[in-house]
């Protein structure tokens, strides 16, 4: 009887082990699919940023840091014709856990959000932003420290700011970002890695 019982356990154990193995492989496949989707999303995002940096309508502004961050750098690349832009930051003082940098277009007391960037532990970050079609009506662009999902209005003093009209008034549409072939160079533009 003991031999029979052992044979039943073996016969039931093999299908159960197969089911567990199949379930494990299915979970691994779901993980790979998620990773592939995230990689596609990241590639699409970078492709859009490269497209913006190649625009003939590009306005580039180096933003002046607050006195509390003299070593920090921020550059915005604005293309009102496409409604897109790129924000790069380097060596920004560490944010509290979960905090983000939010870009604002300022016109008098009016503030329009251009988007968020989350710097890494070194204070470096890069990301796409939204640019208003009526960019030339705004006075300046500012960058503030905000909650991870952003704010309706700035909740902190500007960490960086730059005039917009000065850039357009002086025709700063091209910079060291573009070589003879108009291929953006992230290293020269201050973008990261």
Secondary structure as UniProt FT lines:
FT   HELIX           2..53
FT   TURN            56..57
FT   STRAND          59..65
FT   HELIX           67..69
FT   TURN            70..71
FT   STRAND          73..79
FT   TURN            80..83
FT   STRAND          84..90
FT   TURN            97..98
FT   STRAND          100..107
FT   TURN            108..109
FT   STRAND          110..117
FT   TURN            121..122
FT   STRAND          125..130
FT   TURN            133..134
FT   HELIX           135..137
FT   STRAND          140..146
FT   TURN            148..149
FT   STRAND          160..163
FT   HELIX           165..169
FT   TURN            170..171
FT   TURN            176..177
FT   TURN            180..181
FT   HELIX           186..189
//
